[in-house]
Amino acid sequence: MPNKNSKLLQVCIIGSGPAGYYTAEALAKEENVRVDIIDKLPTPYGLIRGGVAPDHQKIKGVYRRYEKTSLGERVRFAGNLEAGQDVSLGELRELYDAVVLALGAPKDRTLGIPGDDKLGVIGSAEFVGWYNSHPDFAGLDPDLDISTVVVIGNGNVAVDAARVLAKTPQEMAASDLAPYAAEKIHAAPISKIWMLGRRGPLEAKFTPKEMGELGELQNCITVTDKDQIPDLTEEQLAALPLVVRKNMVHLKAFTGNRPEAGKKTLHMQFYSKPAEVLGEDRVTGLRLEKTRVENGNCIGTGEIFEIGCQMIIPCIGYRSVPLEGAKFREDWGCFDNQDGKIEDRLYCTGWARRGPTGTIGTNRPDGHQIAARILREVTPGGRPGGAGLDALAGRRGLEIITFGDWQKIEAAEEKAATGEAPRVKFHRTRDMLTAARR
């Protein structure tokens, strides 16, 4: 009897975030392709669910596009299945004609300075995962009985962390902030938040929308030192990228702000390079060196200063995680590849391919490019694909969560919401599985 899969191109995508879904979306346009998207969590969407700030519901809405892909007949979500643990990469390569690594970059880059392992130094992946109900970080339980937090970084993740700490319960009412995180954040006696960057405002990576939100906080005043904002002529300003010009408008507005009694203060400071985390076992401060920027290079001036604080949140980038059977570049923090190809029939996309750069939308052309390459280079080999995966899972007693199961989890989260909140997310895998089985 002929193999019914002999003319089907069987593709497995490891990771259900934007990079994985955009790749699946492009592959699913071909009639002879079948795609399984596997994820270690019972929930899809990756950083859309666990990384985007809880008060940015419009941004999270992109998941509707991925939902449409999953509801098609050529793409299947297979959650609660961890590559490298439940099933090896080698086994997946035997089951599928091509495998795509879309694992993202879930690990924090460390500061790499003395004292960066002290209690109170919490990487942004952990902190963001904690307030976003990610099962891996829900037990973090940071000590927020503190007065001062330092956020290190000049990108949108740093802005998100600072903003979530600064907002009132009313401002977060329409968010899906984890209830346990909301309780701690809103009870915290935090009065000062510092957001520091090694370079200057012209080199900062945040986007104007996020910057603008820092000027609209109800109970927090954002301030910037006017001496750190370059005094540019109209001609010099016009020569800058539009994003930078818009950011400069916000920053100049912040120079006119002053701290107000009874309100938190968010200090945005540039030209500040972390040198040492101070304290015994836990953080009591941060020692920094003032810098200048010359020809795009950040140069230390030798001038040292300190900021007293009890928590430090480095938002300085992420790293992907190695997977046995795929070449990994520790110096890159992502997989060793040539334009997304690791070796024959093995590919990578998104942050696993190029590192943690760009926005959610940046992953779309990346995913479509990898899909096109797979369609050019790989031919159907009669491999069992999803049927083989199901058989393997059955032999090992593994419970695969389908997209239909996920919809039950989603419905339970939405039902649990009160007021303006869109949902109350489960933060324990066992509770997700219980909801999926109903």
BELRAJO-V211979 format. One line per field, one symbol per residue. ss: DSSP state (H for helix, E for strand, C for the rest). psi: psi as a letter, one per 20 degrees, with the letter a starting at -180 (. if undefined). Layout:
ss->???
psi->???
This chain:
ss->CCCCCCCCEEEEEECCCHHHHHHHHHHCCCCCEEEEEECCCCCCCCHHHHCCCCCCHHHHCCHHHHHHHHCCCCEEEEECCCECCCECHHHHHHHCCEEEECCCCCEECCCCCECCCCECECCHHHHHHHHCCCCCCCCCCCCCCCCEEEEECCCHHHHHHHHHHHCCCCCCCCCCCCHHHHHHHHHCCCCEEEEECCCCCCCCCCCHHHHHHCCCCCCEEEEECHHHCCCCCHHHHHCCCHHHHHHHHHHHHHCCCCCCCCCEEEEEECCEEEEEEECCCECCEEEEEEEEEECCEEEEEEEEEEEECCEEEECCCEECCCCCCCCEECCCCEECCECCEEECCEEECCHHHHCCCCCCCHHHHHHHHHHHHHHHHCCCCCCCCHHHHHHHHHHHCCCCECHHHHHHHHHHHHHCCCCCCCCCCCCCHHHHHHHHHC
psi->pqpijhjpoopppopkaggghhgggghiiphjppppoqqhqiqaicihgihpqijmhhghiihhghghghiriipppnrkoopifhpqhgghhhhqhqppolibniqqpqhkrpjijqpiooqhgggghgijkphhjhjgmqojmrhppppoqlahggggggghhhqrhhhjhjrkppghgggggiipkphpppoqqharhhiqjrqhghghhijjphkpppqqphiiopnqrhggghiqqgggghhhggghhhhiqqqppiqqpoooprloophppqrehrpirpprpqrrppkiqopqiipqrqppriqpnpmjrrqrpqppipppohhhkaqorokipgapjprqrbhhgjrmqaaghhighgghghghgghhhpqpjjqhchhhgggghghjkpoporhhghhggghhghhiqqciphropqjphhhghghhi.
